[in-house]
Amino acid sequence: MNDFTPPAAAPRPLLIIDDDATFVRVLARAMGSRGFEAITATNIDEARMLARRHQPRYCVLDLKLGEENGLRLIPELQALVPDMRVLLLTGYASIATAVEAIKRGAHDYLAKPVDADAVVRALLDGDGPAPDDDDVPDAPEAPLALRRLEWEHIQRVLTECDGNISETARRLGMHRRTLQRKLSKHPVRERPESED
């Protein structure tokens, strides 16, 4: 019998932006062991330069970068790399921040502390076939169900625009194709609490 081992998948370029050098180093190492090629930045200027140079498909961005606000960087990064999936991390979780992150183009939002498996799941969600629930590691408690919040926000704006996709995409600050992809998915259902 012939033992065939498929070739390893190419590393996925990931830009990690956080002003905490220790956190960046630990997360970069953890993500490297999960198939990502980590590129790290500790400030906004460095992040812009690395995004231009490497064109990473994925980004983990901290909300607070010293005196700067990471939310401000999301549209700039997506202008440099239009298909970039941005995951916003914050130690200051709130509904208002989550809504603003989505409006500016973040793909997902997680509260710190967060583990690498939760980061991987948030970055890859929607990138391929959905894994079985048994294969997905449990994420730490999130401040809210962000995908559900995003779905409701998109539906509200779509209603305000009388179903006009182009106008809705413009108001949400996203590409029309991205909006159409999000609308083609079924609404996210809340997971029922397990009864023990």
ZAVOTI-948562 format. One record per residue (C-alpha): residue number from 1; chain; x, y, z. Coordinates in nm, 3 decimals. Layout:
REM residues N
+-----+--------+---------+---------+---------+
! num ! cadena !      xx !      yy !      zz !
+-----+--------+---------+---------+---------+
! NUM !      A !       X !       Y !       Z !
...
+-----+--------+---------+---------+---------+
END
This chain:
REM residues 196
+-----+--------+---------+---------+---------+
! num ! cadena !      xx !      yy !      zz !
+-----+--------+---------+---------+---------+
!   1 !      A !   0.000 !   0.000 !   0.000 !
!   2 !      A !   0.125 !   0.349 !  -0.081 !
!   3 !      A !   0.140 !   0.602 !   0.204 !
!   4 !      A !   0.060 !   0.944 !   0.064 !
!   5 !      A !   0.108 !   1.256 !   0.269 !
!   6 !      A !  -0.040 !   1.568 !   0.110 !
!   7 !      A !   0.195 !   1.865 !   0.092 !
!   8 !      A !   0.165 !   2.113 !   0.376 !
!   9 !      A !  -0.044 !   2.419 !   0.298 !
!  10 !      A !   0.147 !   2.738 !   0.234 !
!  11 !      A !   0.167 !   2.966 !   0.540 !
!  12 !      A !  -0.102 !   3.232 !   0.553 !
!  13 !      A !   0.045 !   3.584 !   0.588 !
!  14 !      A !  -0.085 !   3.748 !   0.906 !
!  15 !      A !  -0.015 !   4.102 !   1.024 !
!  16 !      A !  -0.025 !   4.136 !   1.404 !
!  17 !      A !  -0.049 !   4.495 !   1.530 !
!  18 !      A !  -0.024 !   4.558 !   1.904 !
!  19 !      A !   0.190 !   4.793 !   2.114 !
!  20 !      A !   0.255 !   4.518 !   2.371 !
!  21 !      A !   0.577 !   4.357 !   2.240 !
!  22 !      A !   0.543 !   4.052 !   2.467 !
!  23 !      A !   0.187 !   3.983 !   2.351 !
!  24 !      A !   0.295 !   4.024 !   1.987 !
!  25 !      A !   0.584 !   3.779 !   2.031 !
!  26 !      A !   0.369 !   3.515 !   2.206 !
!  27 !      A !   0.080 !   3.545 !   1.958 !
!  28 !      A !   0.317 !   3.539 !   1.657 !
!  29 !      A !   0.474 !   3.216 !   1.782 !
!  30 !      A !   0.133 !   3.057 !   1.852 !
!  31 !      A !  -0.005 !   3.159 !   1.513 !
!  32 !      A !   0.310 !   3.033 !   1.340 !
!  33 !      A !   0.245 !   2.687 !   1.483 !
!  34 !      A !  -0.109 !   2.707 !   1.341 !
!  35 !      A !  -0.009 !   2.767 !   0.979 !
!  36 !      A !   0.027 !   3.144 !   0.970 !
!  37 !      A !   0.333 !   3.347 !   0.873 !
!  38 !      A !   0.330 !   3.627 !   1.131 !
!  39 !      A !   0.447 !   3.977 !   1.042 !
!  40 !      A !   0.446 !   4.206 !   1.345 !
!  41 !      A !   0.409 !   4.579 !   1.404 !
!  42 !      A !   0.392 !   4.776 !   1.727 !
!  43 !      A !   0.266 !   5.107 !   1.585 !
!  44 !      A !   0.043 !   5.244 !   1.308 !
!  45 !      A !   0.322 !   5.369 !   1.077 !
!  46 !      A !   0.500 !   5.033 !   1.087 !
!  47 !      A !   0.168 !   4.856 !   1.026 !
!  48 !      A !   0.096 !   5.063 !   0.713 !
!  49 !      A !   0.444 !   4.996 !   0.574 !
!  50 !      A !   0.423 !   4.619 !   0.637 !
!  51 !      A !   0.072 !   4.599 !   0.489 !
!  52 !      A !   0.196 !   4.769 !   0.171 !
!  53 !      A !   0.503 !   4.546 !   0.147 !
!  54 !      A !   0.354 !   4.205 !   0.236 !
!  55 !      A !  -0.016 !   4.240 !   0.137 !
!  56 !      A !  -0.129 !   4.005 !   0.419 !
!  57 !      A !  -0.467 !   3.837 !   0.386 !
!  58 !      A !  -0.521 !   3.843 !   0.765 !
!  59 !      A !  -0.472 !   4.098 !   1.040 !
!  60 !      A !  -0.503 !   4.095 !   1.419 !
!  61 !      A !  -0.531 !   4.454 !   1.539 !
!  62 !      A !  -0.540 !   4.588 !   1.894 !
!  63 !      A !  -0.792 !   4.865 !   1.966 !
!  64 !      A !  -0.548 !   5.070 !   2.171 !
!  65 !      A !  -0.207 !   5.136 !   2.017 !
!  66 !      A !  -0.039 !   5.369 !   2.265 !
!  67 !      A !  -0.213 !   5.702 !   2.213 !
!  68 !      A !  -0.361 !   5.587 !   1.881 !
!  69 !      A !  -0.695 !   5.413 !   1.817 !
!  70 !      A !  -0.681 !   5.093 !   1.612 !
!  71 !      A !  -1.031 !   5.155 !   1.475 !
!  72 !      A !  -0.887 !   5.441 !   1.271 !
!  73 !      A !  -0.647 !   5.203 !   1.100 !
!  74 !      A !  -0.904 !   4.947 !   0.975 !
!  75 !      A !  -1.020 !   5.138 !   0.662 !
!  76 !      A !  -0.659 !   5.233 !   0.580 !
!  77 !      A !  -0.545 !   4.871 !   0.594 !
!  78 !      A !  -0.837 !   4.758 !   0.380 !
!  79 !      A !  -0.761 !   5.030 !   0.126 !
!  80 !      A !  -0.407 !   4.888 !   0.103 !
!  81 !      A !  -0.527 !   4.523 !   0.095 !
!  82 !      A !  -0.897 !   4.515 !  -0.007 !
!  83 !      A !  -0.958 !   4.148 !   0.086 !
!  84 !      A !  -0.783 !   4.169 !   0.424 !
!  85 !      A !  -0.977 !   4.008 !   0.709 !
!  86 !      A !  -0.930 !   4.219 !   1.022 !
!  87 !      A !  -0.985 !   4.084 !   1.372 !
!  88 !      A !  -1.001 !   4.359 !   1.634 !
!  89 !      A !  -0.884 !   4.271 !   1.986 !
!  90 !      A !  -0.954 !   4.484 !   2.288 !
!  91 !      A !  -0.938 !   4.481 !   2.662 !
!  92 !      A !  -1.214 !   4.746 !   2.660 !
!  93 !      A !  -1.507 !   4.551 !   2.516 !
!  94 !      A !  -1.835 !   4.732 !   2.453 !
!  95 !      A !  -2.127 !   4.709 !   2.213 !
!  96 !      A !  -2.049 !   5.056 !   2.077 !
!  97 !      A !  -1.691 !   4.953 !   1.996 !
!  98 !      A !  -1.811 !   4.632 !   1.830 !
!  99 !      A !  -2.059 !   4.821 !   1.612 !
! 100 !      A !  -1.797 !   5.080 !   1.518 !
! 101 !      A !  -1.545 !   4.805 !   1.434 !
! 102 !      A !  -1.797 !   4.640 !   1.200 !
! 103 !      A !  -1.889 !   4.970 !   1.037 !
! 104 !      A !  -1.523 !   5.035 !   0.967 !
! 105 !      A !  -1.476 !   4.692 !   0.811 !
! 106 !      A !  -1.354 !   4.457 !   1.084 !
! 107 !      A !  -1.443 !   4.094 !   1.019 !
! 108 !      A !  -1.469 !   4.005 !   1.386 !
! 109 !      A !  -1.405 !   4.137 !   1.735 !
! 110 !      A !  -1.274 !   3.955 !   2.044 !
! 111 !      A !  -1.214 !   4.069 !   2.400 !
! 112 !      A !  -0.876 !   4.010 !   2.562 !
! 113 !      A !  -0.752 !   3.786 !   2.704 !
! 114 !      A !  -0.795 !   3.557 !   2.405 !
! 115 !      A !  -0.633 !   3.229 !   2.305 !
! 116 !      A !  -0.476 !   3.150 !   1.969 !
! 117 !      A !  -0.743 !   2.895 !   1.872 !
! 118 !      A !  -1.015 !   3.159 !   1.909 !
! 119 !      A !  -0.807 !   3.397 !   1.694 !
! 120 !      A !  -0.766 !   3.129 !   1.425 !
! 121 !      A !  -1.137 !   3.054 !   1.423 !
! 122 !      A !  -1.229 !   3.424 !   1.398 !
! 123 !      A !  -0.981 !   3.483 !   1.114 !
! 124 !      A !  -1.081 !   3.179 !   0.910 !
! 125 !      A !  -1.458 !   3.195 !   0.968 !
! 126 !      A !  -1.620 !   3.197 !   0.626 !
! 127 !      A !  -1.293 !   3.120 !   0.442 !
! 128 !      A !  -1.384 !   2.763 !   0.354 !
! 129 !      A !  -1.621 !   2.484 !   0.439 !
! 130 !      A !  -1.755 !   2.515 !   0.792 !
! 131 !      A !  -1.586 !   2.276 !   1.033 !
! 132 !      A !  -1.798 !   2.038 !   1.238 !
! 133 !      A !  -1.887 !   2.176 !   1.580 !
! 134 !      A !  -1.683 !   1.895 !   1.736 !
! 135 !      A !  -1.369 !   2.014 !   1.554 !
! 136 !      A !  -1.390 !   2.378 !   1.666 !
! 137 !      A !  -1.217 !   2.466 !   1.992 !
! 138 !      A !  -1.431 !   2.653 !   2.242 !
! 139 !      A !  -1.365 !   3.025 !   2.243 !
! 140 !      A !  -1.357 !   3.222 !   2.565 !
! 141 !      A !  -1.673 !   3.411 !   2.654 !
! 142 !      A !  -1.719 !   3.704 !   2.415 !
! 143 !      A !  -1.891 !   4.024 !   2.522 !
! 144 !      A !  -2.158 !   3.966 !   2.254 !
! 145 !      A !  -2.234 !   3.751 !   1.953 !
! 146 !      A !  -2.059 !   3.974 !   1.702 !
! 147 !      A !  -2.169 !   3.797 !   1.386 !
! 148 !      A !  -2.531 !   3.821 !   1.498 !
! 149 !      A !  -2.482 !   4.190 !   1.578 !
! 150 !      A !  -2.323 !   4.244 !   1.237 !
! 151 !      A !  -2.608 !   4.063 !   1.059 !
! 152 !      A !  -2.868 !   4.276 !   1.239 !
! 153 !      A !  -2.676 !   4.597 !   1.168 !
! 154 !      A !  -2.649 !   4.512 !   0.796 !
! 155 !      A !  -3.020 !   4.429 !   0.780 !
! 156 !      A !  -3.109 !   4.760 !   0.950 !
! 157 !      A !  -2.896 !   4.964 !   0.708 !
! 158 !      A !  -3.029 !   4.762 !   0.410 !
! 159 !      A !  -3.384 !   4.843 !   0.522 !
! 160 !      A !  -3.298 !   5.213 !   0.558 !
! 161 !      A !  -3.165 !   5.202 !   0.200 !
! 162 !      A !  -3.484 !   5.033 !   0.069 !
! 163 !      A !  -3.290 !   4.722 !  -0.030 !
! 164 !      A !  -3.035 !   4.911 !  -0.243 !
! 165 !      A !  -2.715 !   4.701 !  -0.216 !
! 166 !      A !  -2.482 !   4.968 !  -0.355 !
! 167 !      A !  -2.606 !   5.237 !  -0.116 !
! 168 !      A !  -2.596 !   4.995 !   0.178 !
! 169 !      A !  -2.235 !   4.898 !   0.095 !
! 170 !      A !  -2.140 !   5.266 !   0.070 !
! 171 !      A !  -2.296 !   5.347 !   0.409 !
! 172 !      A !  -2.132 !   5.045 !   0.571 !
! 173 !      A !  -1.795 !   5.135 !   0.417 !
! 174 !      A !  -1.747 !   4.797 !   0.251 !
! 175 !      A !  -1.712 !   4.667 !  -0.102 !
! 176 !      A !  -2.037 !   4.569 !  -0.273 !
! 177 !      A !  -1.907 !   4.213 !  -0.328 !
! 178 !      A !  -1.824 !   4.178 !   0.042 !
! 179 !      A !  -2.176 !   4.288 !   0.135 !
! 180 !      A !  -2.332 !   4.047 !  -0.115 !
! 181 !      A !  -2.124 !   3.762 !   0.031 !
! 182 !      A !  -2.239 !   3.849 !   0.384 !
! 183 !      A !  -2.602 !   3.872 !   0.272 !
! 184 !      A !  -2.585 !   3.531 !   0.102 !
! 185 !      A !  -2.517 !   3.365 !   0.439 !
! 186 !      A !  -2.800 !   3.268 !   0.670 !
! 187 !      A !  -2.836 !   3.474 !   0.986 !
! 188 !      A !  -2.623 !   3.356 !   1.275 !
! 189 !      A !  -2.823 !   3.175 !   1.540 !
! 190 !      A !  -2.733 !   3.204 !   1.904 !
! 191 !      A !  -2.600 !   2.878 !   2.047 !
! 192 !      A !  -2.835 !   2.746 !   2.314 !
! 193 !      A !  -2.689 !   2.713 !   2.660 !
! 194 !      A !  -2.608 !   2.350 !   2.741 !
! 195 !      A !  -2.832 !   2.201 !   3.006 !
! 196 !      A !  -2.627 !   2.013 !   3.264 !
+-----+--------+---------+---------+---------+
END
